[in-house]
Amino acid sequence: MWLSLVRPRLFCCLLALLMVVVLVINVTQVEYLDHETVSATFVDSSGQFVSSQVTGISRNPYCGYEHQTLSSRERVEEDSLLAALQWQVPDVGSVPFLKSSDPSSSYFVILNSAAFFRVGSQLEVLVHVHDFQGKPKKYGGDYLQARIHSPKLQAGAVGRVVDYQNGFYKVFFTLLWPGKVKVSISLVHPSEAIRVLQHLQEEKPDRVYFKSLFRSGRISETTECNVCLPGSLPLCNFTDLYTGEPWFCFKPKKLPCSSRINHFKGGYLKGLLTAAESAFFQSGVNIKMPINSSGPDWVTVIPRRIKDLVEFNLGSPKNVGPFLAVDQKHSILLRYRCHGPPIRFTTVFSSELRYVANELNGIVGGKNTVVAIAVWSHFSTFPLEVYIRRLRNIRRAVVQLLDRSPKTVIVIRTANAQELGPEVSLFNSDWYNFQLDSILRKMFSGVGVYLVDAWEMTLAHYLPHKLHPDEVIVKNQLDMFLSFVCPLET
């Protein structure tokens, strides 16, 4: 009898010991993955399996994002996204303005200009960057934008830029239409300015600040709000309960957190640059300036509105919404609302602050449902991890929507290029938006959504870049959007 009791107890003890050993081994492996090397297998847009290895990813400590709870899949994905956006700017120490990249001294040349081009052919362009003393640059890191265009046809396309890290860049274009095609290359920011922008992204993510009004009876207070707030003052926690998206405001001195009325942009911080750094951000000198060709810069090779759509006046503020329009003839209901904070609009009522993921979760979906999403511009001042988190929540909701209603059409509008000046560059630089655009494309690759490529449409077009593009560009975007909605109709 005694032996029959001892054996089960001994077996249970051995089993418990084995479980502890396995647990220790697993924890050790996870810690090794977190601190050393993460390798994984991803599926690219063509359906091929691609092995990826990411080593030594440094996370921005902003708001404790480096400590956020992620699944192993999410951590591998975030490491891959951050690694893909590591901008190669060499650490050359302090560079005087005269030795920085000068677009007027730089040039480009069409390498195969004597070739006979057909539609679909590749055009190669070599760019050589010089400094303000006319000397060739010995390192890379400049942010260039390249396009081909035919103004008479209102046609354009962008090029793929390869940085050889020695002052030379090569640009590859695909020729998509016949006729005279002109090449344009622009220096958006010199590498010396990119280093400053990187510093601002890492050290000054609060350079755009937000506020909320709290009111109860005749008492009202306004406090500052953001994704996180420094110091030890009491806070109101408005973190979304479903998505976990963080948002905080300093607690009013006399009012409860529940008395919050609205959300609005507080303003932009000033005095962010030293005098030496300001020299790298001069309109007409080194911000979005054209680079001239040393030879030929070319090779040879209608608005319609939906008239039946009637808008209902809901008395909503401009830009903020919500907005509603109905086309009874074609049984179309159109609804719009802005995404949740951060929002740089003037004022948004607290009751109208909705996160995209939550809105998606409230949609039944189906073959007659089309969802259009645009989220990027208001995240340009934050570390990339903030945008990744927002897109991760949106993607999860998109996947769930497509899972329960596979015939739902979901279209995402990408970022677009805009006009830049010395001040705008510090908050909404195309370099920042290029990073957000790259993250969006990677995170939604293979998810089953359509992309309206506003980035290429604005970059390739002959019209000047604007945050809100001109009507002809918007029409192109709408035409592409409608081609996803009604692919079989004329």
Number of C-alpha atoms within 10 A of each C-alpha: 5 6 8 8 9 11 11 11 12 11 11 12 12 12 11 12 12 11 12 12 10 12 12 11 12 12 11 12 11 14 11 12 16 16 12 12 14 21 14 13 11 15 12 12 12 8 9 9 11 11 10 12 14 18 14 12 17 11 17 17 13 20 16 10 14 13 11 11 9 12 9 13 10 14 16 22 19 22 22 22 21 19 16 14 14 10 16 15 16 13 10 8 7 9 12 12 17 13 16 23 30 27 26 18 17 24 19 24 19 21 12 13 17 8 11 10 16 14 12 12 14 14 20 17 23 17 24 18 28 22 21 17 13 15 16 19 20 12 19 21 23 25 20 24 23 22 23 27 22 20 14 9 12 13 16 23 21 24 24 14 18 14 18 12 16 14 20 19 20 19 22 17 20 16 22 16 18 14 13 14 22 16 25 21 24 18 24 24 29 24 23 27 25 22 20 18 21 16 12 20 22 17 15 17 19 21 18 21 19 24 20 25 20 22 20 14 6 5 9 15 16 19 16 19 27 20 21 17 16 9 7 7 8 11 16 16 15 17 13 14 8 10 18 12 17 17 18 18 24 22 21 21 10 12 15 13 17 11 16 25 18 18 28 22 20 18 13 15 13 9 8 15 15 8 9 12 17 16 19 25 26 16 14 11 15 24 23 26 19 21 22 20 19 12 11 13 18 17 20 13 16 6 9 7 8 7 7 12 17 14 14 10 10 10 9 13 14 11 13 19 16 16 19 16 15 16 15 11 8 9 9 14 14 14 13 15 18 21 19 21 23 21 19 18 18 15 19 24 15 16 10 16 18 15 20 23 21 16 13 19 15 10 13 12 20 15 11 11 16 15 18 15 16 14 21 20 21 18 23 24 24 23 24 22 20 20 18 20 19 21 20 19 18 23 20 15 20 22 17 14 21 19 11 12 16 14 15 23 20 21 20 20 20 23 25 23 25 22 17 22 17 17 17 13 21 23 25 21 25 24 19 24 24 19 20 22 22 15 22 24 14 16 16 20 16 14 14 15 19 19 20 21 19 22 18 18 21 28 22 24 21 18 14 12 18 13 14 13 19 13 10 14 17 16 16 18 18 13 15 17 21 13 13 18 20 9 10 7 7 5
